[in-house]
């Protein structure tokens, strides 16, 4: 369009070429017709000057548009080259991701074969298998993200955000790891200790960096037998909660033996015999418990507590109830209770009066002799 305008103006200027306005100084006094001709010539000269200015502007605009067209042509070539490079990079990224996936599958199969050939417990093999698979998956995802988004430009900001995110996500593990140091301290727990954690009582069978495993037992005062259940706690309870450690060096426990004596017989010989049996059976544990209590940090308080068996007798309906409270080691508590129960049954059987038929048989045997 601008070229057409340029050609039209150029033809007009060629048509007006050669025309000029007569000099006013040399011309005779103009008449009316001469004045009209001068005005027409002057108008024509002004129109010619305006056309020349327009022609010059059109020349500049045409030159500018030609240069812009050349630049745009160059930019189109650059954009096409960039598009080809991006497509090639995307294809290479897809190939690398496929290669990573294939390598991960081969590595996972290889680790499965290695773990299958190891001579360890099946549950441990399953645990290791799960851990290795999760680690492979996490590693593969991180590599794929690096390929897709590229390495971070602001490394400090990236590390700060990653650290904050990991701290929030792994809060329990971090607290559990700190709790492991607390449990390994002076006032912590050890393997074999009898403890209570979150209402669960049992013996410590495993003390790891993140978890504590108890072999659960029954109620502390009723029974010390294991229930067969393994209870696992994260070590965060040592920092955020509380726990009870019932163990001393000997793990001493108070136990009680109760016997009912029916009325109609003298209870004192049986009471004396039972007390003697308990004293004989618990003499060694009583001596050791008193020695340990005296060596403890609170010896001024524990030293005044006697460890000797304590006897209690009270009348009840139909007879007399005898209670003997004694100290026993945690490991031998059940055996000692069974031994004392057998001794009490034997004493009660020996003190029981014989039936009349047995007495008559005894008298008949004496008479025949």
C-alpha positions in Angstrom: 0.0 0.0 0.0 2.8 2.4 0.9 4.5 1.5 -2.3 1.4 2.4 -4.3 1.2 5.7 -2.5 4.8 6.4 -3.3 4.4 5.7 -7.0 1.3 7.9 -7.2 3.1 10.9 -5.6 6.1 10.3 -7.8 3.9 10.6 -11.0 2.3 13.7 -9.7 5.7 15.3 -9.1 6.8 14.4 -12.6 3.7 16.0 -14.1 4.3 19.2 -12.2 8.0 19.3 -13.0 9.1 22.4 -15.0 6.4 24.6 -13.7 7.5 27.6 -11.7 6.1 30.8 -10.3 7.2 34.0 -12.3 9.3 36.4 -10.4 7.2 39.2 -9.0 10.0 41.8 -9.1 10.4 41.6 -13.0 6.7 41.2 -13.8 4.5 44.2 -14.8 1.7 45.3 -12.5 -0.5 42.3 -12.4 -4.1 42.4 -13.6 -6.9 40.4 -12.1 -6.3 37.4 -14.3 -2.6 37.6 -13.6 -3.2 37.5 -9.9 -5.4 34.5 -10.2 -2.7 32.7 -12.2 -0.1 33.6 -9.6 -2.2 32.2 -6.8 -2.8 29.0 -8.7 1.0 28.7 -9.3 1.7 29.3 -5.6 -0.8 26.7 -4.6 0.7 24.3 -7.0 4.2 24.9 -5.6 2.9 24.4 -2.0 1.2 21.2 -3.1 4.4 20.0 -4.8 6.4 20.7 -1.6 3.9 18.8 0.5 4.0 15.9 -1.9 7.8 15.8 -1.7 7.6 15.7 2.1 5.1 12.9 2.0 7.2 11.1 -0.6 10.3 11.4 1.7 8.3 10.1 4.8 7.0 7.2 2.7 10.5 6.4 1.6 11.6 6.3 5.3 8.7 4.1 6.2 9.3 1.7 3.4 12.9 1.4 4.4 12.0 0.8 8.0 9.5 -1.9 7.1 12.0 -3.6 4.8 14.5 -3.7 7.7 11.8 -5.0 10.1 10.9 -7.7 7.6 14.5 -8.8 7.5 14.8 -8.9 11.3 11.5 -10.8 11.6 12.8 -13.3 9.1 15.9 -13.8 11.2 13.8 -14.2 14.4 11.6 -16.8 12.7 14.8 -18.8 11.9 16.0 -18.4 15.5 12.6 -19.5 16.9 12.5 -22.5 14.6 15.9 -23.5 15.8 14.9 -23.1 19.4 11.8 -25.2 18.8 13.9 -28.0 17.3 16.3 -27.8 20.2 13.4 -28.0 22.8 11.9 -31.0 21.0 15.2 -32.8 20.9 15.8 -32.0 24.6 12.3 -33.4 25.5 12.9 -36.5 23.5 16.3 -37.0 25.2 14.7 -36.5 28.6 12.0 -39.1 27.8 14.8 -41.5 26.8 16.7 -40.8 30.0 13.6 -41.4 32.1 12.9 -44.7 30.4 16.6 -45.7 30.9 16.3 -44.8 34.6 13.1 -46.8 34.9 14.7 -49.8 33.2 17.8 -49.5 35.4 15.7 -49.2 38.5 13.7 -52.4 37.6 16.9 -54.3 36.9 18.5 -53.1 40.2 15.3 -54.0 42.1 15.4 -57.5 40.6 19.0 -57.9 41.5 18.5 -56.7 45.1 15.6 -59.1 45.4 17.8 -62.0 44.3 20.6 -61.0 46.8 18.1 -60.7 49.7 16.5 -64.0 48.8 19.9 -65.8 49.0 20.7 -64.3 52.5 20.3 -66.7 55.4 18.3 -64.4 57.7 14.8 -64.4 59.1 12.0 -64.0 56.6 10.5 -61.0 58.3 13.8 -59.2 58.2 14.2 -60.0 54.5 10.7 -58.6 53.9 11.6 -55.4 55.9 14.9 -55.0 54.0 13.0 -55.6 50.7 10.5 -52.9 51.5 13.2 -50.4 52.6 15.3 -50.9 49.5 12.3 -50.6 47.2 11.2 -47.4 48.9 14.8 -46.0 48.6 14.9 -46.9 44.9 11.6 -45.2 44.3 12.6 -42.0 46.1 15.9 -41.9 44.3 14.2 -42.4 40.9 11.6 -39.7 41.5 14.4 -37.2 42.5 16.4 -38.0 39.4 13.3 -37.6 37.2 12.5 -34.2 38.9 16.0 -33.0 38.2 15.7 -34.0 34.6 12.3 -32.3 34.1 13.0 -29.1 36.1 16.7 -29.0 36.0 19.1 -28.3 38.8 18.0 -25.5 41.2 19.4 -22.1 40.4 19.0 -20.7 44.0 20.8 -23.5 45.8 20.6 -21.8 49.2 16.9 -21.2 49.0 16.3 -24.7 47.7 18.3 -26.3 50.6 16.5 -24.1 53.1 13.0 -25.0 51.9 14.0 -28.7 51.6 15.4 -28.7 55.1 12.2 -27.1 56.5 10.0 -29.5 54.7 12.0 -32.5 55.9 12.0 -31.3 59.4 8.2 -31.1 59.4 7.8 -34.4 57.6 10.3 -36.3 59.7 9.5 -34.6 63.1 8.7 -37.9 64.8 11.8 -39.6 63.5 14.0 -36.7 64.7 12.4 -36.7 68.1 12.7 -40.5 68.3 16.4 -40.2 67.5 16.9 -37.6 70.2 14.9 -39.8 72.6 17.3 -42.7 71.9 20.1 -40.6 73.5 17.9 -39.8 76.5 17.1 -43.5 77.0 20.8 -44.4 76.7 21.7 -41.9 79.5 22.0 -42.5 83.2 18.3 -42.4 84.0 17.3 -44.3 80.9 16.4 -47.9 80.3 18.4 -51.0 79.4 17.7 -54.4 77.9 15.9 -56.6 80.4 14.4 -53.8 82.4 10.8 -54.0 83.4 9.2 -50.7 82.4 5.8 -49.2 81.8 5.3 -47.0 78.7 1.9 -45.5 77.9 0.1 -47.9 80.2 1.8 -51.0 78.7 4.1 -53.0 81.1 6.7 -55.4 79.9 10.3 -56.3 79.6 12.6 -54.4 77.2 13.8 -56.8 74.5 15.0 -54.3 71.9 16.3 -50.8 72.2 16.9 -49.3 68.8 17.8 -45.8 67.5 14.1 -45.1 66.7 12.0 -47.7 68.4 11.7 -49.6 71.7 10.2 -53.1 71.8 8.6 -54.6 74.9 7.6 -58.1 75.6 4.3 -57.4 77.3 3.5 -59.0 80.6 0.3 -59.0 82.7 -0.6 -56.6 85.4 2.5 -55.7 87.5 1.0 -56.6 90.8 -0.8 -59.7 89.7 1.4 -61.6 87.3 4.8 -61.3 85.7 4.2 -63.9 83.0 4.5 -62.7 79.4 1.4 -62.4 77.3 3.3 -63.3 74.1 2.7 -59.9 72.5 5.5 -57.6 71.3 4.7 -53.9 71.7 6.7 -51.3 69.7 7.0 -47.7 70.7 8.8 -44.8 69.0 11.5 -43.3 71.2 9.6 -40.0 71.2 8.0 -40.9 74.5 11.3 -40.3 76.2 11.1 -36.6 75.2 7.4 -35.8 74.9 6.0 -38.2 77.4 7.1 -40.2 80.4 7.9 -43.8 81.4 8.3 -45.9 84.5 11.3 -48.1 85.2 10.5 -50.7 87.9 13.9 -52.4 87.6 16.7 -52.2 90.2 19.8 -54.3 89.8 17.9 -57.3 91.2 14.4 -56.3 90.2 12.8 -57.0 93.6 9.0 -57.4 93.9 6.7 -57.7 96.9 4.5 -60.8 96.8 1.9 -62.1 99.2 0.7 -65.6 100.3 -2.8 -65.9 101.7 -4.1 -69.0 103.6 -7.5 -69.6 105.1 -7.5 -71.7 108.3 -11.0 -73.1 109.2 -12.2 -72.9 112.7 -12.1 -75.9 115.0 -8.3 -76.3 115.0 -5.4 -74.5 116.7 -4.1 -72.0 114.0 -0.8 -71.1 115.8 1.3 -74.2 114.9 0.4 -73.8 111.3 1.1 -70.1 111.4 4.5 -70.7 112.9 5.3 -73.4 110.4 4.2 -71.2 107.4 6.3 -68.3 108.7 9.3 -70.5 109.1 8.9 -71.9 105.5 8.6 -68.4 104.1 11.7 -67.2 106.0 13.7 -70.1 104.9 12.7 -69.7 101.2 13.2 -66.0 101.1 16.3 -65.6 103.3 18.7 -65.1 100.3 16.5 -62.7 98.4 15.8 -60.7 101.6 19.5 -60.3 102.4 20.4 -59.2 98.8 17.5 -56.8 98.7 18.5 -55.1 102.0 22.1 -54.8 100.7 21.1 -53.2 97.5 18.7 -50.8 99.2 21.4 -49.6 101.5 23.8 -49.0 98.5 21.1 -47.1 96.6 21.1 -43.3 96.3 18.2 -43.0 98.7 19.6 -45.3 101.3 18.5 -43.0 104.1 14.9 -43.7 103.0 15.1 -47.3 101.8 17.4 -48.4 104.6 14.5 -48.1 107.1 12.2 -50.4 105.1 12.6 -54.0 106.3 12.8 -56.7 103.7 12.0 -59.5 106.1 8.7 -61.3 105.6 5.7 -59.7 107.4 2.9 -61.8 108.9 -0.7 -60.7 109.2 -3.4 -62.7 111.0 -7.0 -61.6 111.1 -10.3 -63.4 112.0 -12.8 -63.9 109.2 -16.2 -65.7 109.0 -15.6 -69.4 109.4 -12.0 -69.3 110.4 -8.7 -67.3 110.3 -7.0 -65.6 107.4 -3.2 -65.6 107.4 -1.2 -63.3 105.0 2.5 -63.4 104.6 4.1 -60.6 102.6 7.7 -61.3 101.4 10.2 -60.0 98.9 11.2 -61.9 95.8 13.3 -61.5 92.7 11.3 -60.8 89.5 12.9 -63.8 87.7 12.1 -66.3 90.5 8.8 -64.8 91.6 6.5 -67.5 90.0 8.7 -70.4 91.2 8.9 -69.1 94.7 5.1 -68.6 94.9 4.5 -72.1 93.6 7.0 -73.5 96.2 5.3 -71.7 99.1 1.9 -72.8 97.9 2.9 -76.4 97.9 4.4 -76.1 101.3 1.3 -74.5 102.7 -0.9 -77.3 101.2 1.3 -79.9 102.8 1.1 -78.2 106.2 -2.7 -77.9 105.9 -2.9 -81.6 104.9 -0.8 -82.7 107.8 -2.8 -80.6 110.3 -6.2 -81.8 109.0 -7.9 -84.2 111.5 -8.4 -87.8 110.2 -12.0 -89.1 109.6 -13.6 -91.5 112.2 -13.4 -94.4 109.8 -9.6 -94.0 109.5 -9.3 -93.8 113.3 -11.4 -97.0 113.7 -9.2 -98.8 111.3 -6.2 -97.7 113.1 -7.7 -98.9 116.5 -8.6 -102.2 114.9 -5.1 -102.7 113.6 -3.7 -102.0 117.1 -6.2 -104.4 118.7 -5.4 -107.2 116.4 -1.8 -106.8 117.0 
